[in-house]
Structures are given as structure tokens and as C-alpha cells.
Amino acid sequence: MSAIKFHQDLKVYQKSFKTAMIIFELSKSFSKEQQNSQIRDAKQENRRLGFSLL
């Protein structure tokens, strides 16, 4: 087993990044309305996450 020097070396990071890229590519085919809705939802979720960490 090799030493982990960077977060990119972690398997969980590599798999989650690959999954995020697949979702990103799929979302390109969505309508503008769907994309805007996803952006709005993501912003709201980020705010909720921030508040729950306080």
C-alpha cells in the first residue's frame, strides 16, 4: 500500500469525481429550465448544510 500524499490519491475521491463528471455530462442535455432548477436546489442545499454545521 502506497502512502497518500494528496486527496486525489484517495479512491473515494476518484470515484466521486468520476461520478460527478458523469452527472455533469448528462445534465448538459437538460433544458435551461431544468438546469436553473438544479442550480437553485444546489444553492439552497449548500445553505442548509452550512447552517447545520454551525
HELIX and SHEET records of a PDB file:
HELIX    1   1 HIS A    7  ASP A    9  5                                   3    
HELIX    2   2 LYS A   11  SER A   27  1                                  17    
HELIX    3   3 LYS A   32  LEU A   53  1                                  22    
END                                                                             
